[in-house]
Protein backbone atom coordinates (compact mmCIF):
# COMPACT_ATOMS: atom_id res chain seq x y z
CA UNK A 1 0.00 0.00 0.00
CA UNK A 2 2.83 2.39 0.89
CA UNK A 3 4.59 1.82 -2.47
CA UNK A 4 1.34 2.63 -4.30
CA UNK A 5 1.05 5.86 -2.33
CA UNK A 6 4.69 6.72 -3.09
CA UNK A 7 4.24 6.02 -6.82
CA UNK A 8 1.09 8.16 -6.88
CA UNK A 9 2.91 10.91 -5.09
CA UNK A 10 5.85 10.58 -7.45
CA UNK A 11 3.55 11.04 -10.43
CA UNK A 12 2.07 14.07 -8.67
CA UNK A 13 5.60 15.42 -8.31
CA UNK A 14 6.35 14.99 -12.00
CA UNK A 15 3.24 16.93 -13.00
CA UNK A 16 3.84 20.33 -14.67
CA UNK A 17 1.52 22.05 -12.21
CA UNK A 18 3.56 20.87 -9.24
CA UNK A 19 2.66 23.59 -6.74
CA UNK A 20 -1.05 23.50 -7.55
CA UNK A 21 -1.10 19.72 -7.19
CA UNK A 22 0.82 19.92 -3.93
CA UNK A 23 -1.66 22.47 -2.60
CA UNK A 24 -4.63 20.37 -3.71
CA UNK A 25 -3.08 17.22 -2.26
CA UNK A 26 -2.39 18.84 1.10
CA UNK A 27 -5.87 20.41 1.31
CA UNK A 28 -7.58 17.08 0.58
CA UNK A 29 -5.80 15.37 3.47
CA UNK A 30 -7.92 16.99 6.21
CA UNK A 31 -10.56 14.70 7.72
CA UNK A 32 -12.92 14.90 10.68
CA UNK A 33 -12.39 12.20 13.29
CA UNK A 34 -14.95 12.50 16.06
CA UNK A 35 -14.98 16.19 16.93
CA UNK A 36 -11.38 16.86 15.84
CA UNK A 37 -9.99 17.99 12.50
CA UNK A 38 -7.07 15.68 11.71
CA UNK A 39 -4.42 16.04 9.02
CA UNK A 40 -3.39 12.83 7.25
CA UNK A 41 0.12 13.48 6.02
CA UNK A 42 2.16 11.02 4.00
CA UNK A 43 5.88 11.07 4.73
CA UNK A 44 6.51 9.56 1.29
CA UNK A 45 5.76 12.84 -0.46
CA UNK A 46 8.17 14.73 1.77
CA UNK A 47 10.85 12.14 1.06
CA UNK A 48 10.36 12.56 -2.68
CA UNK A 49 10.71 16.33 -2.41
CA UNK A 50 13.76 16.18 -0.15
CA UNK A 51 15.78 13.46 -1.82
CA UNK A 52 15.03 13.76 -5.51
CA UNK A 53 17.58 15.83 -7.36
CA UNK A 54 15.62 18.40 -9.29
CA UNK A 55 15.55 22.09 -9.95
CA UNK A 56 11.97 22.21 -8.62
CA UNK A 57 13.09 21.03 -5.19
CA UNK A 58 15.93 23.55 -5.17
CA UNK A 59 13.61 26.34 -6.28
CA UNK A 60 11.10 25.36 -3.61
CA UNK A 61 13.90 25.45 -1.02
CA UNK A 62 14.92 28.93 -2.16
CA UNK A 63 11.30 30.04 -1.94
CA UNK A 64 10.98 28.81 1.65
CA UNK A 65 14.30 30.43 2.59
CA UNK A 66 13.43 33.76 0.95
CA UNK A 67 9.95 34.01 2.41
CA UNK A 68 11.03 32.93 5.90
CA UNK A 69 14.02 35.24 6.17
CA UNK A 70 12.16 38.03 4.38
CA UNK A 71 9.24 37.99 6.82
CA UNK A 72 11.59 37.98 9.79
CA UNK A 73 13.48 40.98 8.41
CA UNK A 74 10.30 42.88 7.61
CA UNK A 75 9.41 42.62 11.31
CA UNK A 76 12.91 43.61 12.49
CA UNK A 77 13.25 46.42 9.97
CA UNK A 78 9.77 47.83 10.59
CA UNK A 79 10.56 48.45 14.26
CA UNK A 80 13.80 50.17 13.34
CA UNK A 81 12.38 52.12 10.41
CA UNK A 82 9.55 53.58 12.45
CA UNK A 83 11.69 53.99 15.56
CA UNK A 84 12.53 57.47 14.34
CA UNK A 85 15.75 59.50 14.34
CA UNK A 86 16.81 58.34 17.82
CA UNK A 87 16.78 54.71 16.71
CA UNK A 88 18.49 55.61 13.41
CA UNK A 89 21.22 57.50 15.30
CA UNK A 90 21.90 54.46 17.48
CA UNK A 91 21.94 52.10 14.45
CA UNK A 92 24.11 54.42 12.37
CA UNK A 93 26.47 54.94 15.29
CA UNK A 94 27.54 51.32 14.82
CA UNK A 95 29.11 52.26 11.49
CA UNK A 96 32.10 53.41 13.53
CA UNK A 97 33.03 49.71 13.76
CA UNK A 98 33.76 49.70 10.02
CA UNK A 99 35.45 53.11 10.05
CA UNK A 100 32.54 55.36 8.99
CA UNK A 101 31.89 58.17 11.45
CA UNK A 102 29.89 60.74 9.46
CA UNK A 103 26.07 61.11 9.26
CA UNK A 104 25.13 58.24 11.60
CA UNK A 105 21.41 59.05 11.37
CA UNK A 106 21.49 58.59 7.59
CA UNK A 107 23.31 55.25 7.88
CA UNK A 108 20.88 54.07 10.56
CA UNK A 109 17.92 54.97 8.36
CA UNK A 110 19.51 53.12 5.43
CA UNK A 111 20.12 50.02 7.58
CA UNK A 112 16.48 50.02 8.76
CA UNK A 113 15.27 50.57 5.20
CA UNK A 114 17.51 47.74 3.95
CA UNK A 115 16.03 45.35 6.50
CA UNK A 116 12.36 46.31 6.04
CA UNK A 117 12.20 46.89 2.28
CA UNK A 118 14.86 44.25 1.59
CA UNK A 119 12.77 41.72 3.53
CA UNK A 120 9.78 42.55 1.34
CA UNK A 121 11.90 42.19 -1.77
CA UNK A 122 13.05 38.74 -0.61
CA UNK A 123 9.46 37.63 0.01
CA UNK A 124 8.45 38.67 -3.49
CA UNK A 125 11.66 37.49 -5.11
CA UNK A 126 12.04 40.91 -6.68
CA UNK A 127 15.57 42.34 -6.85
CA UNK A 128 16.73 39.48 -4.64
CA UNK A 129 20.44 39.91 -5.31
CA UNK A 130 20.28 43.66 -4.68
CA UNK A 131 18.35 43.14 -1.42
CA UNK A 132 20.74 40.38 -0.33
CA UNK A 133 23.73 42.65 -1.01
CA UNK A 134 22.43 45.47 1.18
CA UNK A 135 21.24 43.11 3.90
CA UNK A 136 24.65 41.41 3.91
CA UNK A 137 26.22 44.85 4.42
CA UNK A 138 24.01 45.38 7.47
CA UNK A 139 25.09 42.00 8.84
CA UNK A 140 28.76 42.86 8.31
CA UNK A 141 28.32 45.99 10.44
CA UNK A 142 26.45 43.98 13.12
CA UNK A 143 29.16 41.33 13.08
CA UNK A 144 31.94 43.91 13.43
CA UNK A 145 30.07 45.56 16.31
CA UNK A 146 29.90 42.25 18.18
CA UNK A 147 33.58 41.48 17.44
CA UNK A 148 34.71 44.88 18.67
CA UNK A 149 32.63 44.56 21.83
CA UNK A 150 34.29 41.22 22.55
CA UNK A 151 31.02 39.28 22.47
CA UNK A 152 31.07 35.51 22.56
CA UNK A 153 30.39 33.25 19.59
CA UNK A 154 26.85 32.61 20.80
CA UNK A 155 26.15 36.33 20.37
CA UNK A 156 27.90 37.06 17.06
CA UNK A 157 26.87 33.76 15.44
CA UNK A 158 23.41 35.21 14.65
CA UNK A 159 24.62 37.99 12.30
CA UNK A 160 27.30 35.61 10.98
CA UNK A 161 24.66 33.00 10.06
CA UNK A 162 22.51 35.61 8.36
CA UNK A 163 25.54 36.92 6.48
CA UNK A 164 26.06 33.41 5.10
CA UNK A 165 22.37 33.26 4.08
CA UNK A 166 22.56 36.61 2.29
CA UNK A 167 25.80 35.73 0.50
CA UNK A 168 24.16 32.48 -0.62
CA UNK A 169 21.14 34.38 -1.96
CA UNK A 170 23.49 36.85 -3.63
CA UNK A 171 25.16 33.94 -5.45
CA UNK A 172 22.11 31.78 -6.19
CA UNK A 173 19.46 34.41 -6.84
CA UNK A 174 15.78 33.98 -6.11
CA UNK A 175 15.01 30.75 -7.96
CA UNK A 176 12.14 29.98 -10.32
CA UNK A 177 9.32 30.87 -7.93
CA UNK A 178 9.99 34.60 -7.96
CA UNK A 179 9.35 37.80 -9.84
CA UNK A 180 13.04 37.88 -10.77
CA UNK A 181 12.63 34.69 -12.82
CA UNK A 182 10.13 36.45 -15.07
CA UNK A 183 12.81 38.94 -16.17
CA UNK A 184 15.55 36.47 -17.17
N, C-alpha and C positions, 0 to 999 in steps of 0.2 A: 504494500500500500504506500509506503514511504517513497519507494522509487518511482511510482506513478505520479505522486505529488511533485517530486523533484523534476521529473521530465516535463510535467505540465508547467511548472514554474520556469523551467529552462526555456520552453517555447514562448512563454510570456516575456521572458527577458530578451529573446531574440526579435521580438516584434518591433516594428519601426516606431510605434507610438509607446515607447517604453514607459515614460513617466505617467502618461494617462492610464495605461494598464496597471502600473504599480498602484496608483491612486485608487482605481476601481477595485483592484484586488484587496487592498488594505481596508477599504470602506465596507466591502462585502463580508468581512471576517467578524463583524460584531454580531453577537447573538444574545438573546435574553435567556438567562438561566434562573428560574425562580423569579426573584425580584431584582436581580443584579444584571447589569450589562457587562458581558464578558467578551474579551477580545481573543479570538483564536488565531494565534500567530504561528506560522510555519518557519522553523529555523532553516529549512532547506533553501528558501528564497534568499535569506540573508547570506548564507554560505555561497550561493551562486554569485551574488553581487560582490562579496568580499574577495573571493578567490579566483574569479575568472579574469584573466587579463583582457581588458578591453578599454577603449577610450571612453565609453559611456560610464564605466565605474570610476575612472579617474576624474571625469568631468563632474560626476555626481559628488565625489569627494571634495573637489574644489568648490562646488556650490555650497555644501554644508559648511566648509571652512570659512568661506567668504561671508555667508549670512550670519553664522555664529559670531565670528570676530567683529563683523560690521555692526551688529546689534549691540554688542557689548560696548564698542567704542562710541556709538551714538549716545548711549547713556552716560558714559564718562565725559565725553566732549560737551554734551548739552549742559551739564552742571558747570563746567569750566567756562563755556561760552557765555552763559547767562549769569555767571558769577560777577561780572562787571570788572571795571578797571583795577580794583584791589586784587582780585583773583588773577587777572592778567599780569599785573606787576609781579606777583609772587611767582607765577609760572615763568615769565620772561626773565626773572632774576636768576633762574637756574642756567641760563645761557652762559653765565660767567664760567661754568665748568668746562665749556668748550672754547673759551677765550673771547666771547662776544659780550661786551659790557654796555653797549649803547642801546637806547630805546627798548628797555625791557618790557614795557607795556605792549608795544607792537608785537614783539616776539611771543609774548604770552597769549595775545589774541590769536596770532597765527597758529600756535600750537593747539589751542582750543578749537579753532576752526578746522584744522587738519584732522583732529580726532572726530569731531561731530560730522562734518561734511564728508570727510574721507570714509567714515563708517557707513554713511548712506551710499556712497559710491561703491563700496565693496558689496553691500547688500544687492544693489542693482547690477553689479558687474559692469559698471560704466566708468571708464577711465581708471581701471583697476591698477594698472602699473603706476600711474601718476599718484593715485591715492596711497598706494603701498610705499612709494618713494618718500612722500612727505610724512607718513606715519612712522616709517623707519627712522627718519631724522629725529622725530620726537622721542622715539625709544632710545636713540643714541644719547640724546641729552639726558634723559632719565637715568640711563645706565651710568653715564659719567658722573652724575650727581651722587648716585649711590656709591660708586667707587671712591670718589673724593671724600665722602663722609665716612668712609671706612666701614660701610655696612657689610653684613655677612652675606654669604651666597644665597641663603634663604630669602633675603630681601631683594638682592639685585637679579636673582634668577627670573623674576617676573618680567621686567623689561627686556632681559636678554632673550627669553623665550619668544616674546612678541616680536623682537627684532628678527629672529630667525624666521618666524611666520611671514613677516612683511618682505623680507628678502626672497623667500620662496615664492610669494605671490608676484614679486617684481620680476622674477625669472620666468615663472610658469604662465603668468597672465591669468585671466578669469576662467578660462575653460569654455566649453560649448554652451552651457546654460547661462548666458549672460548677454547684456546689450553689446558689449565689446565684440562678441563673435559675429554679430550682424554687420560689422564694419570691416571685416577682414577682406 
